[in-house]
């Protein structure tokens, strides 16, 4: 006996709702478009200009089966394109530090550039950050001089602050490892600070000074 097509449709629908049939995975699983499926434990994420390039830095509180991050850029805040990829920590209950330097930003003419970061897990699901706005000609409230650069044994900072808020210095490696962090006492005018780097691995590092009002990032090279 031939079962009418309409009856078969109703039968399959009833079986799906009753749990007797488990539907196959979506054909879009693993793609980083559409609505985010993950909740990411972001601690912070920000973007800063360094000599005409965009420096992005973000911190997560914990991760579970994370695979990689995708950095996306937009000129209108609506259409985003991938500009970079950063390896994630995997599974971690500790804070993880990441950064990315977008060198191609100097080729754009837009006065405002938008960024967002997506975390993709090992199953292909993703979560994304809020949208960041980066002004290409922003003015900073901190003047910083770092020397010598390259540095070998000691890194010296001379900075001028115009407010009395505490200032934090954070140094990360090019692969996102947090090498140094300290909150400096508040003060106005010219300030000096030194950091011993003689035992650090050779490579590129990012020195960030920031408080609740201002932020500045500089790139340095540590030699053996």
C-alpha positions in Angstrom: 0.0 0.0 0.0 1.3 3.4 -1.0 1.3 6.0 1.9 0.4 9.5 0.8 3.2 12.0 0.8 1.4 14.4 3.2 1.0 11.6 5.8 4.7 10.8 5.6 5.6 14.4 6.2 3.4 14.5 9.3 4.8 11.2 10.6 8.5 12.3 10.2 7.7 15.6 12.0 6.0 13.8 14.9 9.0 11.4 15.2 11.4 14.4 15.3 9.4 16.2 18.0 9.1 12.9 20.0 12.8 12.3 20.0 12.7 9.0 18.1 14.7 10.6 15.2 17.8 12.7 15.9 18.3 15.3 13.2 21.6 15.5 11.3 24.0 18.4 12.1 23.3 21.6 10.2 25.1 22.1 7.0 26.3 25.4 8.3 28.0 24.0 11.4 31.6 25.2 11.7 31.0 28.4 9.7 31.7 31.8 11.3 28.7 33.6 9.8 25.2 34.0 11.2 24.4 34.3 14.9 27.1 33.4 17.5 26.6 30.1 19.3 29.2 30.6 22.1 29.3 32.8 25.1 32.9 34.0 25.5 34.3 35.1 28.8 35.9 38.3 27.7 37.7 40.3 30.3 38.8 43.2 28.0 39.3 43.9 24.4 40.7 47.1 22.9 42.4 48.6 19.8 45.2 51.2 19.6 47.2 52.8 16.9 51.0 52.1 16.7 52.8 54.1 14.0 49.9 53.9 11.7 49.1 50.2 12.3 46.3 48.9 14.5 47.2 46.9 17.6 44.5 44.8 19.1 44.7 43.2 22.6 42.2 41.0 24.3 42.0 38.9 27.5 39.7 36.0 28.2 38.8 34.7 31.7 38.6 31.0 30.7 38.2 28.9 27.6 36.8 25.4 26.8 38.0 23.6 23.7 38.8 26.8 22.0 40.6 26.5 18.6 41.5 29.9 17.2 40.5 33.6 17.0 39.5 35.4 13.9 40.2 39.2 13.7 37.8 41.0 11.4 38.0 44.6 10.0 35.3 46.9 8.6 35.2 50.4 7.1 31.5 50.9 7.5 30.8 49.0 10.7 28.5 46.6 8.9 30.5 44.4 6.5 33.5 42.7 8.1 36.3 40.9 6.5 38.9 38.6 8.0 42.4 40.2 8.4 44.1 37.8 10.8 44.0 34.5 12.8 45.4 33.8 16.3 45.8 30.4 17.9 43.7 30.0 21.1 44.6 28.4 24.4 42.4 25.3 24.1 40.9 24.6 27.5 42.0 26.9 30.3 40.6 28.2 33.6 43.2 31.0 33.7 43.3 34.3 32.0 44.7 34.2 28.5 46.3 37.2 26.8 46.3 37.8 23.0 47.3 40.4 20.6 47.3 41.1 16.9 48.9 43.8 14.7 47.1 44.9 11.6 49.7 46.4 9.3 47.4 46.8 6.3 45.4 49.5 8.1 47.7 52.2 6.7 46.3 51.4 3.2 42.7 52.5 4.2 41.4 56.0 3.8 38.5 55.8 6.2 38.8 58.0 9.3 37.2 55.3 11.5 38.0 51.6 11.3 35.9 48.9 13.0 37.2 45.7 14.4 35.7 42.6 16.1 37.2 39.3 17.3 35.6 35.9 17.0 36.5 32.8 19.0 36.0 29.5 17.2 36.0 26.2 19.2 37.0 22.8 18.0 33.5 22.0 17.0 33.3 25.0 14.7 30.9 27.0 16.9 31.9 30.7 17.5 31.3 33.6 19.7 32.3 37.2 19.0 33.3 40.4 20.8 31.6 43.7 20.7 32.5 46.1 17.8 35.5 48.3 18.4 35.9 51.7 16.8 39.4 53.0 16.1 40.0 56.6 15.2 43.0 56.8 12.8 44.0 60.2 14.1 43.2 59.9 17.8 45.1 62.0 20.3 46.5 60.4 23.5 46.8 62.0 26.9 50.2 60.3 27.5 53.6 61.1 26.1 55.9 58.1 26.3 59.6 57.5 25.4 61.0 54.0 25.6 64.7 53.3 25.3 67.0 51.7 24.3 65.2 50.1 21.5 66.4 47.4 20.9 67.0 46.7 24.6 69.3 44.1 26.1 69.4 44.2 29.9 67.1 47.1 30.9 64.1 48.9 29.4 63.7 52.5 30.4 60.4 54.5 30.2 60.0 58.2 30.5 56.4 59.3 30.3 54.5 62.5 31.0 51.0 62.2 32.5 48.5 65.1 32.7 46.2 63.5 35.3 46.5 61.9 38.8 44.9 58.5 38.0 47.1 55.4 38.6 48.8 54.2 35.5 49.3 50.5 34.6 52.2 49.2 32.6 51.7 45.9 30.8 54.2 44.1 28.5 53.2 41.2 26.3 55.1 39.1 23.8 54.2 39.0 20.2 52.3 35.7 20.8 50.3 37.2 23.6 52.1 36.0 26.6 51.9 38.5 29.6 55.5 39.2 30.6 55.1 42.1 33.0 52.4 44.1 34.7 52.4 46.7 37.4 50.3 49.5 38.6 52.4 52.7 39.0 51.7 55.4 41.6 49.7 58.3 40.3 51.6 61.5 39.5 51.7 64.4 37.1 54.6 65.7 35.0 57.6 63.7 33.9 58.0 60.2 35.3 60.8 57.6 34.9 60.6 53.8 35.3 63.0 50.9 34.5 62.4 47.2 33.9 65.0 44.4 33.9 64.6 42.3 30.7 68.0 40.6 30.5 66.5 37.1 31.0 63.6 37.6 28.5 63.6 35.6 25.2 64.7 37.6 22.2 61.8 39.0 20.2 59.2 41.7 19.7 57.2 43.0 22.7 54.4 45.4 23.1 54.6 47.9 26.0 51.2 49.3 27.0 50.6 52.2 29.5 47.0 52.9 30.4 44.6 54.2 32.9 40.9 54.9 33.0 41.3 57.9 30.7 44.2 57.2 28.4 46.1 54.4 26.7 49.2 54.2 24.5 51.1 51.2 23.1 54.7 51.0 21.9 56.6 48.2 20.2 60.1 47.2 21.4 62.7 44.6 20.5 64.5 42.6 23.1 68.0 41.2 22.1 70.1 38.5 23.9 
